[in-house]
Amino acid sequence: MPKTTVAILYDFDKTLCTTDMQEYDFIKNLGLTPSEFWGHAKQLTEKHEMDKILAYMLAMVLESKEKNIPLTKEYLHECGKNVVLYRGVSSWFDRINEYGNSIGVNIEHYIISSGITEIIEGTPIAKYFKKIYGCSFCYDENGQACWPAMAINFTLKTQFIFRISKGVLDIKNDDSLNKHSDERRIEYRNMIYIGDGLTDIPCMKLIREKGGRAIALYPSGQRDKVIQLVQDNRINTVCVSDYSKDSTLEKLVKLMVENMALINVLNSKEERQLAQTRKLVQDNYEN
């Protein structure tokens, strides 16, 4: 029997790192405060009736141009190097992968973020993700950002759940994504979504409704920010943002992975028994 594959899907800002990724180096290098930068993005949203994600991406381009900072892919990678991760994140992926292997489960990690892909690619944990889905830029002949290549708002995040389930990871391949198929590379029941709250609700709700698990994280002492999501039946549970060894989050995810593996074994056994029954019926009919 093939190994069960479990996909763990993560938001990035305030889920793996402690605040919005632009606030570590990008905004600081502009000589602005976070409130000044996000205030500019909000003004663009209201002035042009823009999508909020497109507005902050335009603000990145305009502010960088005004401050004469070349907004290149390499520069954005540099802005990812000083992103502050939550406790235990750096060793999380190796530990969870090792646990999966110990019980015969293949674990894959994915990012679905409304943040900037190029900044995430510059972080030390980028290597652990099978695929990073985030907002990104097109670059001109001088290598500077000139137009959005991808903008993912909170609702659009859900399309990537379908891509991951079908195994159609290339965003240019819409034909295979939209083609009807009952087969799934990763069953929805074998997915865990980890996010930080309201912006992740569409993904959390979708995963939960399809039999997967959704976890909302909160900084220590701020449980009240996410507990309403449990009461509204939108997620499975909440947990403090601590990825360290033997943390509540680690224990919780391990239990979920183990349960998914067990269900897969039971389903496979039922499918084999059903196939044997069908064969017996067919043999009796032919005789």
FENWO-V315243 format. One record per residue. OMEGA is omega in whole degrees, -180 to 180 (none if undefined). Layout:
# FENWO-V315243
{{OMEGA} {OMEGA}}
This chain:
# FENWO-V315243
{{-179} {179} {173} {174} {178} {177} {173} {-177} {-177} {157} {-180} {-178} {179} {174} {175} {175} {-165} {178} {179} {-171} {-180} {-172} {-179} {-179} {-172} {-178} {179} {-180} {177} {-177} {-179} {169} {176} {-178} {178} {-179} {-179} {175} {177} {179} {179} {177} {178} {178} {-177} {-177} {-174} {-175} {-175} {165} {-175} {-180} {177} {-179} {-179} {177} {176} {177} {177} {-180} {-176} {-179} {179} {179} {-180} {-178} {178} {176} {-179} {-178} {-178} {177} {-180} {179} {179} {174} {178} {-180} {178} {-173} {-177} {175} {-178} {-179} {176} {-179} {175} {-176} {-175} {-179} {-176} {-171} {177} {-179} {-179} {177} {179} {178} {178} {179} {-177} {179} {176} {-180} {174} {-178} {177} {-178} {-179} {172} {169} {-169} {170} {174} {-174} {-179} {-176} {176} {179} {180} {179} {-180} {-179} {-178} {-176} {-176} {-176} {-174} {176} {177} {175} {175} {179} {176} {-179} {-176} {162} {-178} {-178} {-176} {177} {178} {-179} {-179} {-177} {-176} {177} {171} {180} {176} {-175} {174} {-168} {179} {-179} {177} {-172} {-178} {-177} {172} {179} {178} {-178} {180} {-179} {-176} {178} {-171} {-179} {-176} {177} {-176} {178} {-178} {-179} {180} {-175} {179} {-178} {177} {177} {-178} {179} {175} {175} {179} {178} {-180} {179} {180} {174} {178} {179} {-180} {-175} {177} {-168} {-177} {-179} {-175} {-180} {180} {-179} {-179} {180} {-180} {-177} {-179} {-179} {173} {177} {-178} {-180} {-179} {175} {180} {177} {175} {-179} {178} {-177} {-178} {-177} {-179} {-175} {-175} {179} {180} {177} {-179} {178} {177} {-180} {180} {179} {-176} {174} {-177} {178} {-176} {-180} {-176} {-173} {-178} {179} {176} {177} {-180} {180} {180} {-179} {-180} {178} {178} {178} {179} {180} {179} {178} {179} {-180} {179} {179} {178} {-180} {179} {179} {179} {179} {180} {178} {179} {179} {179} {178} {179} {179} {180} {179} {179} {-179} {179} {179} {-180} {-178} {180} {none}}
